[in-house]
Amino acid sequence: MFKRELQKEIENIKNNNLYRFLRKKDNTNNILDFSSNDYLCLSKHPEVIDAVKDGLKYGFGSTGSRLTSGDINHQILEEKIAEFKGTEGALVYSTGYATNVGVISSLCKKGDLILSDKLNHASIIDGCRLSKSDVLIYNHCDVNHLRDLIEENGNNYNNLFIITDGVFSMDGDIAPLDKLKKIADEYNGILIIDDAHGTGVLGNGRGTLKHFNLKPSDNIIQIGTLSKAVGGLGGFVCGIEELIEYLINTSRSFIYSTSLPPCVVSGCIKSLELMERGDLTKKLQKNIKTANKIFKEYNFIKEDNLTPIYPLIFKEKTMEISENLIKNNIFCVGIRYPTVPKGLERLRVSINIGHSEGDFGVLCECIKKVLN
């Protein structure tokens, strides 16, 4: 009975053209990768790999949660993150997803109100669902709508939490943090920023908050990942010391998860050291300017990007283009509903410091052949 029900559901998914499957990526130099989030190419940096090897002196796995046997070199990484982000403290989780779910569900309680951007990442949405707070969705980056929702509803709650991505993962646009911070201050709210795609990319690598020249404060919580520009695995939250102490004692996805392998932690520490120099982020920004130029020449974008995420919207042609790219050794996966709304299917082109001007041209020519 159960098997038949699953088969029926899978068939429905297929009939609606929503079927997903695992696609193995060739990690050799034969493929041109425009889907990776490894913006600074640190996942394969020789110094990072050497650091990972050195971290194996602690053993392959951490063998337990941070509160039991799994606290090895993790506090060194947390000190490095706090210094990098300019905060009092930081706490590392096993994934970025676990960070958002754990932080939001711990902090946001019954009697509180969460105001969440319409295009926030799934991990934020799930964290909101797990919390006991009421949740209102404001239109994407629409500070006027946000303010209206607070004016209409804010007086009925103990605490207000404004939650947003710093850089939105499917569109590459930047949240108006300067305006969101002003609203948070005005209404005595707390601003939670998921800077997964901003860290290493904006603000000389320090992230979206630095991009707006905003200083960390008591009512700002920064969340990030170690699996994108850092090139490793894991997530982190940083803010005031009391926040970190509270989460260690209450955040279920932190308390009940085996901690990151110490070799991964060692690699992330080295990645942050390399990122601190600033030259990698400058190289990325230079490549973004080159991509802007090429993509404009092909009429794939109208305005310049500030981030390495390019949503090239081809609607019903998207999956055909994606398959053709893969046949030509260009890895660029099409994104469709429910990840993005129907009618906004797109190639999510993600560029990094390893791409050349010629690579952008090859990508565009291959797309153009399908469109013509």
TORKOL-4160 file (C-alpha; in steps of 0.2 Angstrom, whole numbers, padded with zeros to 4 digits, m for minus):
372
<pt num="1" X="0000" Y="0000" Z="0000"/>
<pt num="2" X="0014" Y="0012" Z="0005"/>
<pt num="3" X="0024" Y="0008" Z="m0010"/>
<pt num="4" X="0010" Y="0011" Z="m0022"/>
<pt num="5" X="0006" Y="0028" Z="m0014"/>
<pt num="6" X="0024" Y="0033" Z="m0016"/>
<pt num="7" X="0024" Y="0027" Z="m0034"/>
<pt num="8" X="0008" Y="0037" Z="m0037"/>
<pt num="9" X="0016" Y="0053" Z="m0030"/>
<pt num="10" X="0032" Y="0051" Z="m0039"/>
<pt num="11" X="0022" Y="0049" Z="m0055"/>
<pt num="12" X="0012" Y="0065" Z="m0052"/>
<pt num="13" X="0028" Y="0074" Z="m0049"/>
<pt num="14" X="0034" Y="0068" Z="m0066"/>
<pt num="15" X="0018" Y="0072" Z="m0075"/>
<pt num="16" X="0020" Y="0090" Z="m0069"/>
<pt num="17" X="0037" Y="0091" Z="m0075"/>
<pt num="18" X="0044" Y="0094" Z="m0057"/>
<pt num="19" X="0054" Y="0078" Z="m0056"/>
<pt num="20" X="0071" Y="0080" Z="m0048"/>
<pt num="21" X="0086" Y="0068" Z="m0049"/>
<pt num="22" X="0104" Y="0067" Z="m0043"/>
<pt num="23" X="0116" Y="0073" Z="m0057"/>
<pt num="24" X="0134" Y="0068" Z="m0054"/>
<pt num="25" X="0146" Y="0082" Z="m0058"/>
<pt num="26" X="0163" Y="0078" Z="m0066"/>
<pt num="27" X="0176" Y="0087" Z="m0055"/>
<pt num="28" X="0190" Y="0086" Z="m0068"/>
<pt num="29" X="0195" Y="0101" Z="m0078"/>
<pt num="30" X="0185" Y="0095" Z="m0093"/>
<pt num="31" X="0169" Y="0104" Z="m0087"/>
<pt num="32" X="0165" Y="0122" Z="m0086"/>
<pt num="33" X="0156" Y="0124" Z="m0070"/>
<pt num="34" X="0143" Y="0138" Z="m0068"/>
<pt num="35" X="0133" Y="0131" Z="m0054"/>
<pt num="36" X="0145" Y="0130" Z="m0040"/>
<pt num="37" X="0144" Y="0142" Z="m0025"/>
<pt num="38" X="0163" Y="0141" Z="m0023"/>
<pt num="39" X="0164" Y="0160" Z="m0027"/>
<pt num="40" X="0183" Y="0162" Z="m0022"/>
<pt num="41" X="0188" Y="0144" Z="m0027"/>
<pt num="42" X="0194" Y="0141" Z="m0009"/>
<pt num="43" X="0187" Y="0123" Z="m0009"/>
<pt num="44" X="0202" Y="0118" Z="m0020"/>
<pt num="45" X="0215" Y="0130" Z="m0014"/>
<pt num="46" X="0231" Y="0121" Z="m0010"/>
<pt num="47" X="0234" Y="0130" Z="0007"/>
<pt num="48" X="0216" Y="0125" Z="0012"/>
<pt num="49" X="0219" Y="0107" Z="0006"/>
<pt num="50" X="0235" Y="0107" Z="0016"/>
<pt num="51" X="0226" Y="0113" Z="0032"/>
<pt num="52" X="0213" Y="0100" Z="0030"/>
<pt num="53" X="0227" Y="0087" Z="0029"/>
<pt num="54" X="0235" Y="0094" Z="0045"/>
<pt num="55" X="0218" Y="0094" Z="0053"/>
<pt num="56" X="0217" Y="0075" Z="0051"/>
<pt num="57" X="0229" Y="0074" Z="0066"/>
<pt num="58" X="0214" Y="0076" Z="0077"/>
<pt num="59" X="0205" Y="0061" Z="0068"/>
<pt num="60" X="0193" Y="0060" Z="0053"/>
<pt num="61" X="0177" Y="0063" Z="0063"/>
<pt num="62" X="0173" Y="0073" Z="0079"/>
<pt num="63" X="0164" Y="0058" Z="0086"/>
<pt num="64" X="0151" Y="0068" Z="0095"/>
<pt num="65" X="0141" Y="0084" Z="0098"/>
<pt num="66" X="0150" Y="0100" Z="0104"/>
<pt num="67" X="0143" Y="0097" Z="0122"/>
<pt num="68" X="0151" Y="0079" Z="0123"/>
<pt num="69" X="0166" Y="0074" Z="0114"/>
<pt num="70" X="0165" Y="0085" Z="0098"/>
<pt num="71" X="0173" Y="0101" Z="0104"/>
<pt num="72" X="0190" Y="0100" Z="0097"/>
<pt num="73" X="0197" Y="0115" Z="0086"/>
<pt num="74" X="0180" Y="0122" Z="0084"/>
<pt num="75" X="0182" Y="0137" Z="0096"/>
<pt num="76" X="0197" Y="0143" Z="0086"/>
<pt num="77" X="0186" Y="0144" Z="0071"/>
<pt num="78" X="0173" Y="0153" Z="0081"/>
<pt num="79" X="0185" Y="0166" Z="0087"/>
<pt num="80" X="0191" Y="0169" Z="0069"/>
<pt num="81" X="0173" Y="0171" Z="0063"/>
<pt num="82" X="0169" Y="0183" Z="0077"/>
<pt num="83" X="0185" Y="0193" Z="0073"/>
<pt num="84" X="0181" Y="0193" Z="0054"/>
<pt num="85" X="0163" Y="0199" Z="0057"/>
<pt num="86" X="0167" Y="0211" Z="0070"/>
<pt num="87" X="0156" Y="0203" Z="0084"/>
<pt num="88" X="0158" Y="0198" Z="0102"/>
<pt num="89" X="0156" Y="0180" Z="0098"/>
<pt num="90" X="0151" Y="0166" Z="0085"/>
<pt num="91" X="0144" Y="0148" Z="0086"/>
<pt num="92" X="0147" Y="0135" Z="0072"/>
<pt num="93" X="0134" Y="0123" Z="0067"/>
<pt num="94" X="0135" Y="0107" Z="0056"/>
<pt num="95" X="0126" Y="0116" Z="0041"/>
<pt num="96" X="0119" Y="0133" Z="0036"/>
<pt num="97" X="0102" Y="0125" Z="0036"/>
<pt num="98" X="0104" Y="0119" Z="0054"/>
<pt num="99" X="0110" Y="0136" Z="0059"/>
<pt num="100" X="0094" Y="0145" Z="0052"/>
<pt num="101" X="0082" Y="0132" Z="0059"/>
<pt num="102" X="0091" Y="0131" Z="0076"/>
<pt num="103" X="0093" Y="0150" Z="0079"/>
<pt num="104" X="0076" Y="0155" Z="0073"/>
<pt num="105" X="0067" Y="0141" Z="0082"/>
<pt num="106" X="0076" Y="0145" Z="0098"/>
<pt num="107" X="0075" Y="0164" Z="0099"/>
<pt num="108" X="0057" Y="0167" Z="0092"/>
<pt num="109" X="0044" Y="0161" Z="0104"/>
<pt num="110" X="0025" Y="0162" Z="0107"/>
<pt num="111" X="0020" Y="0180" Z="0108"/>
<pt num="112" X="0033" Y="0186" Z="0096"/>
<pt num="113" X="0031" Y="0191" Z="0078"/>
<pt num="114" X="0042" Y="0187" Z="0064"/>
<pt num="115" X="0042" Y="0197" Z="0048"/>
<pt num="116" X="0050" Y="0187" Z="0034"/>
<pt num="117" X="0055" Y="0193" Z="0016"/>
<pt num="118" X="0044" Y="0184" Z="0003"/>
<pt num="119" X="0060" Y="0177" Z="m0006"/>
<pt num="120" X="0069" Y="0171" Z="0010"/>
<pt num="121" X="0078" Y="0154" Z="0009"/>
<pt num="122" X="0069" Y="0138" Z="0013"/>
<pt num="123" X="0080" Y="0136" Z="0029"/>
<pt num="124" X="0073" Y="0152" Z="0035"/>
<pt num="125" X="0055" Y="0147" Z="0031"/>
<pt num="126" X="0057" Y="0131" Z="0040"/>
<pt num="127" X="0065" Y="0139" Z="0055"/>
<pt num="128" X="0050" Y="0151" Z="0056"/>
<pt num="129" X="0038" Y="0136" Z="0055"/>
<pt num="130" X="0047" Y="0127" Z="0069"/>
<pt num="131" X="0046" Y="0143" Z="0080"/>
<pt num="132" X="0030" Y="0146" Z="0090"/>
<pt num="133" X="0030" Y="0164" Z="0084"/>
<pt num="134" X="0017" Y="0171" Z="0072"/>
<pt num="135" X="0024" Y="0175" Z="0055"/>
<pt num="136" X="0020" Y="0188" Z="0042"/>
<pt num="137" X="0028" Y="0189" Z="0025"/>
<pt num="138" X="0032" Y="0206" Z="0018"/>
<pt num="139" X="0034" Y="0209" Z="m0001"/>
<pt num="140" X="0052" Y="0206" Z="m0007"/>
<pt num="141" X="0063" Y="0220" Z="m0001"/>
<pt num="142" X="0048" Y="0231" Z="0001"/>
<pt num="143" X="0052" Y="0242" Z="0017"/>
<pt num="144" X="0035" Y="0251" Z="0015"/>
<pt num="145" X="0025" Y="0235" Z="0016"/>
<pt num="146" X="0036" Y="0229" Z="0031"/>
<pt num="147" X="0033" Y="0245" Z="0040"/>
<pt num="148" X="0014" Y="0244" Z="0036"/>
<pt num="149" X="0014" Y="0226" Z="0043"/>
<pt num="150" X="0023" Y="0232" Z="0059"/>
<pt num="151" X="0011" Y="0247" Z="0061"/>
<pt num="152" X="m0004" Y="0236" Z="0059"/>
<pt num="153" X="0001" Y="0222" Z="0070"/>
<pt num="154" X="0017" Y="0226" Z="0080"/>
<pt num="155" X="0009" Y="0232" Z="0096"/>
<pt num="156" X="0001" Y="0215" Z="0099"/>
<pt num="157" X="0018" Y="0206" Z="0102"/>
<pt num="158" X="0032" Y="0205" Z="0114"/>
<pt num="159" X="0046" Y="0205" Z="0102"/>
<pt num="160" X="0048" Y="0209" Z="0083"/>
<pt num="161" X="0060" Y="0199" Z="0072"/>
<pt num="162" X="0064" Y="0205" Z="0055"/>
<pt num="163" X="0072" Y="0191" Z="0045"/>
<pt num="164" X="0080" Y="0192" Z="0028"/>
<pt num="165" X="0093" Y="0185" Z="0016"/>
<pt num="166" X="0108" Y="0197" Z="0014"/>
<pt num="167" X="0110" Y="0192" Z="m0004"/>
<pt num="168" X="0096" Y="0182" Z="m0011"/>
<pt num="169" X="0101" Y="0165" Z="m0018"/>
<pt num="170" X="0090" Y="0164" Z="m0034"/>
<pt num="171" X="0091" Y="0182" Z="m0039"/>
<pt num="172" X="0107" Y="0188" Z="m0033"/>
<pt num="173" X="0100" Y="0205" Z="m0027"/>
<pt num="174" X="0104" Y="0213" Z="m0010"/>
<pt num="175" X="0092" Y="0216" Z="0004"/>
<pt num="176" X="0091" Y="0235" Z="0009"/>
<pt num="177" X="0099" Y="0232" Z="0026"/>
<pt num="178" X="0102" Y="0250" Z="0029"/>
<pt num="179" X="0083" Y="0253" Z="0029"/>
<pt num="180" X="0079" Y="0237" Z="0038"/>
<pt num="181" X="0091" Y="0242" Z="0052"/>
<pt num="182" X="0082" Y="0259" Z="0053"/>
<pt num="183" X="0065" Y="0250" Z="0055"/>
<pt num="184" X="0072" Y="0238" Z="0068"/>
<pt num="185" X="0079" Y="0252" Z="0078"/>
<pt num="186" X="0063" Y="0262" Z="0077"/>
<pt num="187" X="0052" Y="0248" Z="0083"/>
<pt num="188" X="0064" Y="0240" Z="0095"/>
<pt num="189" X="0065" Y="0225" Z="0084"/>
<pt num="190" X="0079" Y="0212" Z="0080"/>
<pt num="191" X="0086" Y="0210" Z="0063"/>
<pt num="192" X="0092" Y="0193" Z="0058"/>
<pt num="193" X="0103" Y="0192" Z="0042"/>
<pt num="194" X="0107" Y="0176" Z="0033"/>
<pt num="195" X="0123" Y="0182" Z="0024"/>
<pt num="196" X="0126" Y="0165" Z="0016"/>
<pt num="197" X="0129" Y="0173" Z="m0001"/>
<pt num="198" X="0136" Y="0189" Z="0005"/>
<pt num="199" X="0151" Y="0183" Z="0015"/>
<pt num="200" X="0167" Y="0183" Z="0005"/>
<pt num="201" X="0157" Y="0193" Z="m0009"/>
<pt num="202" X="0152" Y="0210" Z="m0002"/>
<pt num="203" X="0160" Y="0222" Z="0010"/>
<pt num="204" X="0178" Y="0217" Z="0006"/>
<pt num="205" X="0173" Y="0200" Z="0010"/>
<pt num="206" X="0165" Y="0204" Z="0027"/>
<pt num="207" X="0148" Y="0203" Z="0020"/>
<pt num="208" X="0132" Y="0213" Z="0017"/>
<pt num="209" X="0132" Y="0222" Z="0033"/>
<pt num="210" X="0149" Y="0229" Z="0029"/>
<pt num="211" X="0143" Y="0233" Z="0011"/>
<pt num="212" X="0131" Y="0246" Z="0019"/>
<pt num="213" X="0144" Y="0252" Z="0031"/>
<pt num="214" X="0134" Y="0246" Z="0046"/>
<pt num="215" X="0142" Y="0241" Z="0062"/>
<pt num="216" X="0137" Y="0226" Z="0072"/>
<pt num="217" X="0125" Y="0230" Z="0086"/>
<pt num="218" X="0115" Y="0221" Z="0100"/>
<pt num="219" X="0100" Y="0220" Z="0089"/>
<pt num="220" X="0108" Y="0212" Z="0074"/>
<pt num="221" X="0111" Y="0193" Z="0072"/>
<pt num="222" X="0122" Y="0188" Z="0057"/>
<pt num="223" X="0120" Y="0170" Z="0051"/>
<pt num="224" X="0132" Y="0163" Z="0037"/>
<pt num="225" X="0138" Y="0147" Z="0029"/>
<pt num="226" X="0155" Y="0139" Z="0028"/>
<pt num="227" X="0150" Y="0130" Z="0012"/>
<pt num="228" X="0150" Y="0144" Z="m0001"/>
<pt num="229" X="0164" Y="0157" Z="m0002"/>
<pt num="230" X="0173" Y="0149" Z="0012"/>
<pt num="231" X="0173" Y="0133" Z="0002"/>
<pt num="232" X="0170" Y="0120" Z="0016"/>
<pt num="233" X="0155" Y="0114" Z="0026"/>
<pt num="234" X="0145" Y="0121" Z="0040"/>
<pt num="235" X="0136" Y="0136" Z="0046"/>
<pt num="236" X="0138" Y="0150" Z="0059"/>
<pt num="237" X="0129" Y="0163" Z="0069"/>
<pt num="238" X="0138" Y="0178" Z="0077"/>
<pt num="239" X="0132" Y="0192" Z="0088"/>
<pt num="240" X="0133" Y="0197" Z="0106"/>
<pt num="241" X="0140" Y="0185" Z="0119"/>
<pt num="242" X="0124" Y="0182" Z="0128"/>
<pt num="243" X="0116" Y="0176" Z="0111"/>
<pt num="244" X="0130" Y="0163" Z="0109"/>
<pt num="245" X="0128" Y="0158" Z="0127"/>
<pt num="246" X="0109" Y="0156" Z="0125"/>
<pt num="247" X="0110" Y="0146" Z="0109"/>
<pt num="248" X="0123" Y="0134" Z="0117"/>
<pt num="249" X="0110" Y="0130" Z="0130"/>
<pt num="250" X="0094" Y="0130" Z="0119"/>
<pt num="251" X="0097" Y="0127" Z="0101"/>
<pt num="252" X="0092" Y="0109" Z="0097"/>
<pt num="253" X="0101" Y="0108" Z="0080"/>
<pt num="254" X="0117" Y="0113" Z="0089"/>
<pt num="255" X="0115" Y="0103" Z="0105"/>
<pt num="256" X="0109" Y="0087" Z="0096"/>
<pt num="257" X="0120" Y="0086" Z="0081"/>
<pt num="258" X="0138" Y="0079" Z="0079"/>
<pt num="259" X="0150" Y="0093" Z="0076"/>
<pt num="260" X="0160" Y="0096" Z="0061"/>
<pt num="261" X="0175" Y="0085" Z="0057"/>
<pt num="262" X="0190" Y="0094" Z="0064"/>
<pt num="263" X="0199" Y="0093" Z="0047"/>
<pt num="264" X="0185" Y="0103" Z="0039"/>
<pt num="265" X="0186" Y="0116" Z="0054"/>
<pt num="266" X="0205" Y="0117" Z="0050"/>
<pt num="267" X="0201" Y="0120" Z="0032"/>
<pt num="268" X="0188" Y="0134" Z="0036"/>
<pt num="269" X="0201" Y="0143" Z="0047"/>
<pt num="270" X="0213" Y="0143" Z="0033"/>
<pt num="271" X="0200" Y="0149" Z="0021"/>
<pt num="272" X="0195" Y="0164" Z="0032"/>
<pt num="273" X="0214" Y="0168" Z="0034"/>
<pt num="274" X="0215" Y="0169" Z="0015"/>
<pt num="275" X="0199" Y="0179" Z="0013"/>
<pt num="276" X="0204" Y="0192" Z="0026"/>
<pt num="277" X="0218" Y="0198" Z="0014"/>
<pt num="278" X="0204" Y="0205" Z="0002"/>
<pt num="279" X="0213" Y="0201" Z="m0014"/>
<pt num="280" X="0201" Y="0186" Z="m0018"/>
<pt num="281" X="0186" Y="0196" Z="m0016"/>
<pt num="282" X="0193" Y="0210" Z="m0027"/>
<pt num="283" X="0197" Y="0197" Z="m0040"/>
<pt num="284" X="0179" Y="0191" Z="m0039"/>
<pt num="285" X="0172" Y="0209" Z="m0041"/>
<pt num="286" X="0183" Y="0211" Z="m0056"/>
<pt num="287" X="0176" Y="0195" Z="m0064"/>
<pt num="288" X="0158" Y="0201" Z="m0060"/>
<pt num="289" X="0162" Y="0217" Z="m0070"/>
<pt num="290" X="0168" Y="0206" Z="m0084"/>
<pt num="291" X="0153" Y="0195" Z="m0084"/>
<pt num="292" X="0141" Y="0211" Z="m0084"/>
<pt num="293" X="0149" Y="0216" Z="m0100"/>
<pt num="294" X="0148" Y="0200" Z="m0109"/>
<pt num="295" X="0130" Y="0196" Z="m0103"/>
<pt num="296" X="0124" Y="0213" Z="m0108"/>
<pt num="297" X="0132" Y="0211" Z="m0125"/>
<pt num="298" X="0121" Y="0195" Z="m0127"/>
<pt num="299" X="0105" Y="0204" Z="m0120"/>
<pt num="300" X="0104" Y="0192" Z="m0106"/>
<pt num="301" X="0104" Y="0206" Z="m0092"/>
<pt num="302" X="0099" Y="0224" Z="m0092"/>
<pt num="303" X="0108" Y="0230" Z="m0077"/>
<pt num="304" X="0125" Y="0227" Z="m0069"/>
<pt num="305" X="0126" Y="0214" Z="m0055"/>
<pt num="306" X="0135" Y="0217" Z="m0039"/>
<pt num="307" X="0135" Y="0199" Z="m0034"/>
<pt num="308" X="0141" Y="0183" Z="m0043"/>
<pt num="309" X="0123" Y="0176" Z="m0045"/>
<pt num="310" X="0115" Y="0179" Z="m0062"/>
<pt num="311" X="0096" Y="0174" Z="m0064"/>
<pt num="312" X="0095" Y="0171" Z="m0083"/>
<pt num="313" X="0076" Y="0169" Z="m0085"/>
<pt num="314" X="0072" Y="0159" Z="m0101"/>
<pt num="315" X="0055" Y="0152" Z="m0094"/>
<pt num="316" X="0049" Y="0136" Z="m0104"/>
<pt num="317" X="0066" Y="0135" Z="m0113"/>
<pt num="318" X="0076" Y="0134" Z="m0097"/>
<pt num="319" X="0077" Y="0115" Z="m0095"/>
<pt num="320" X="0081" Y="0113" Z="m0113"/>
<pt num="321" X="0095" Y="0125" Z="m0112"/>
<pt num="322" X="0102" Y="0117" Z="m0096"/>
<pt num="323" X="0102" Y="0100" Z="m0104"/>
<pt num="324" X="0111" Y="0106" Z="m0120"/>
<pt num="325" X="0124" Y="0115" Z="m0109"/>
<pt num="326" X="0128" Y="0099" Z="m0100"/>
<pt num="327" X="0130" Y="0090" Z="m0116"/>
<pt num="328" X="0143" Y="0103" Z="m0121"/>
<pt num="329" X="0152" Y="0100" Z="m0104"/>
<pt num="330" X="0145" Y="0116" Z="m0096"/>
<pt num="331" X="0137" Y="0113" Z="m0079"/>
<pt num="332" X="0123" Y="0125" Z="m0077"/>
<pt num="333" X="0108" Y="0118" Z="m0069"/>
<pt num="334" X="0091" Y="0125" Z="m0073"/>
<pt num="335" X="0080" Y="0131" Z="m0059"/>
<pt num="336" X="0061" Y="0129" Z="m0059"/>
<pt num="337" X="0045" Y="0128" Z="m0048"/>
<pt num="338" X="0044" Y="0126" Z="m0033"/>
<pt num="339" X="0061" Y="0133" Z="m0030"/>
<pt num="340" X="0056" Y="0149" Z="m0041"/>
<pt num="341" X="0038" Y="0154" Z="m0046"/>
<pt num="342" X="0031" Y="0147" Z="m0061"/>
<pt num="343" X="0035" Y="0158" Z="m0076"/>
<pt num="344" X="0051" Y="0163" Z="m0069"/>
<pt num="345" X="0061" Y="0147" Z="m0073"/>
<pt num="346" X="0079" Y="0152" Z="m0075"/>
<pt num="347" X="0097" Y="0147" Z="m0077"/>
<pt num="348" X="0106" Y="0152" Z="m0060"/>
<pt num="349" X="0123" Y="0156" Z="m0067"/>
<pt num="350" X="0135" Y="0157" Z="m0053"/>
<pt num="351" X="0153" Y="0164" Z="m0057"/>
<pt num="352" X="0169" Y="0163" Z="m0048"/>
<pt num="353" X="0187" Y="0169" Z="m0048"/>
<pt num="354" X="0192" Y="0155" Z="m0059"/>
<pt num="355" X="0181" Y="0160" Z="m0074"/>
<pt num="356" X="0189" Y="0169" Z="m0088"/>
<pt num="357" X="0181" Y="0181" Z="m0101"/>
<pt num="358" X="0182" Y="0167" Z="m0114"/>
<pt num="359" X="0172" Y="0156" Z="m0102"/>
<pt num="360" X="0158" Y="0168" Z="m0101"/>
<pt num="361" X="0158" Y="0169" Z="m0120"/>
<pt num="362" X="0157" Y="0150" Z="m0122"/>
<pt num="363" X="0142" Y="0150" Z="m0110"/>
<pt num="364" X="0133" Y="0163" Z="m0120"/>
<pt num="365" X="0136" Y="0156" Z="m0137"/>
<pt num="366" X="0129" Y="0139" Z="m0131"/>
<pt num="367" X="0114" Y="0147" Z="m0124"/>
<pt num="368" X="0111" Y="0157" Z="m0140"/>
<pt num="369" X="0111" Y="0141" Z="m0151"/>
<pt num="370" X="0096" Y="0134" Z="m0142"/>
<pt num="371" X="0087" Y="0151" Z="m0142"/>
<pt num="372" X="0089" Y="0153" Z="m0160"/>
